[in-house]
């Protein structure tokens, strides 16, 4: 199995910054995509940012220009730098990883989520 451990969620004032981290571990052979999704209260989960190995990051329109996703492939870790946070960014943020086990069986794994609250 693949384990995803997220960290970095917190309470922050509007205009503030946070950095989320997500480390993947387990019997991983390769990782194709790592990304962040979020789910606000009463709403469906939505994509925030994803990064494909060797590809260009993709962002939702609502975070473009404010959030930056990056990866450390050697550590199987993905980061989300969030700047200029707004109250509407308040949500539980989930890490997602798509890849293959050492047995070459594909996986699509989710973390348990880390809560981000933007409030004055």
CORDA-V294652 format. One line per field, one symbol per residue. ss: DSSP state (H for helix, E for strand, - for the rest). psi: psi as a letter, one per 40 degrees, with the letter a starting at -180 (. if undefined). A space follows every 50 residues. Layout:
ss->???
psi->???
This chain:
ss->-EEEEEE---EE-----EEEEEEEEE-EEEEEEEEEEEE------EEEEE EE-----EE-------EEEEEEHHH-EEEEEE----HHH-EEEEEEEEEE E----EEEEE---EEEEE--
psi->ihhhhiieiihiiheaiihiihhhiaghdihdhiihiihiheiihihdii hiheahihiideehedihiiigddefiiihhhifiideehihhhihhhai ieeehiihiiieihhhhhi.
